[in-house]
Amino acid sequence: MAATPRLAGAIAEHGITALYLTTALFDAMAQEHVESLAALDEIWTGGDVLSTAALHRVLDACPRTNAVHVYGPTETTVFGARFSSRT
């Protein structure tokens, strides 16, 4: 995915500590730049089915990062439920 190198660079350059990604972008970052996600305290993802392989890749590479999968009706732009992988 063309956006992943820029996103990985922005995380490092700007000291980003929390991030929300669509599941497609989460999957791409987990595959292409998982090491950049280790700088995050929390990463939230949602909007579609979460790949367990991508989640495990992130959890393995980023032991201090809390990964949260959220769901909510997109037309209201809120999260109706969440699942935290570290708590």
C-alpha positions as CSV (number, residue, x, y, z in Angstrom):
1,M,0.0,0.0,0.0
2,A,1.5,3.3,-1.0
3,A,0.6,5.1,2.2
4,T,2.4,2.9,4.6
5,P,6.0,4.3,4.2
6,R,4.7,7.8,4.8
7,L,2.6,6.8,7.8
8,A,5.6,4.9,9.3
9,G,7.7,8.0,8.8
10,A,5.1,10.3,10.3
11,I,4.8,8.1,13.5
12,A,8.5,8.4,14.1
13,E,8.9,12.1,13.0
14,H,5.9,13.4,15.0
15,G,6.2,11.1,18.0
16,I,2.7,9.8,17.6
17,T,1.6,7.6,20.5
18,A,-2.1,6.8,19.6
19,L,-3.6,6.0,16.2
20,Y,-6.8,4.8,14.6
21,L,-6.6,2.9,11.3
22,T,-9.1,1.2,9.1
23,T,-8.6,-2.6,9.2
24,A,-7.2,-2.5,5.7
25,L,-4.5,0.0,6.7
26,F,-3.9,-1.9,9.9
27,D,-3.3,-5.1,7.9
28,A,-1.0,-3.3,5.5
29,M,1.0,-1.7,8.3
30,A,1.3,-5.0,10.1
31,Q,2.7,-6.6,7.0
32,E,4.9,-3.8,5.7
33,H,6.0,-1.6,8.7
34,V,5.1,-3.4,11.9
35,E,8.2,-2.1,13.6
36,S,6.9,1.5,13.3
37,L,3.8,0.6,15.4
38,A,6.0,-0.2,18.4
39,A,6.2,3.5,19.2
40,L,2.5,3.6,19.8
41,D,0.9,3.3,23.2
42,E,-2.4,2.4,21.6
43,I,-3.6,1.5,18.1
44,W,-7.3,1.4,17.4
45,T,-8.7,-0.3,14.3
46,G,-12.1,-1.1,13.0
47,G,-14.6,-0.9,10.1
48,D,-14.3,-4.5,8.9
49,V,-13.2,-7.9,10.1
50,L,-9.8,-7.8,11.8
51,S,-7.2,-10.2,10.5
52,T,-6.0,-12.4,13.4
53,A,-2.7,-12.9,11.6
54,A,-2.2,-9.1,11.4
55,L,-3.2,-8.7,15.0
56,H,-0.8,-11.3,16.2
57,R,2.0,-9.8,14.1
58,V,1.4,-6.5,15.8
59,L,1.1,-8.0,19.3
60,D,4.3,-10.0,18.8
61,A,6.3,-7.1,17.4
62,C,4.9,-4.4,19.7
63,P,4.6,-5.9,23.2
64,R,4.0,-2.5,24.9
65,T,1.3,-1.4,22.4
66,N,-2.4,-1.9,23.3
67,A,-4.4,-2.9,20.2
68,V,-8.1,-2.2,20.3
69,H,-10.6,-3.5,17.8
70,V,-13.8,-1.3,17.6
71,Y,-17.2,-1.6,15.9
72,G,-19.9,0.9,15.4
73,P,-22.4,2.0,12.8
74,T,-20.3,4.1,10.4
75,E,-23.1,6.5,9.6
76,T,-23.0,7.7,13.2
77,T,-19.2,7.8,13.3
78,V,-19.0,6.4,16.8
79,F,-17.8,3.2,18.2
80,G,-20.5,1.0,19.7
81,A,-18.2,-1.7,21.1
82,R,-14.5,-2.3,21.6
83,F,-12.2,-5.2,22.4
84,S,-8.8,-4.4,24.0
85,S,-6.2,-7.1,23.3
86,R,-4.0,-6.3,26.3
87,T,-6.5,-5.9,29.2
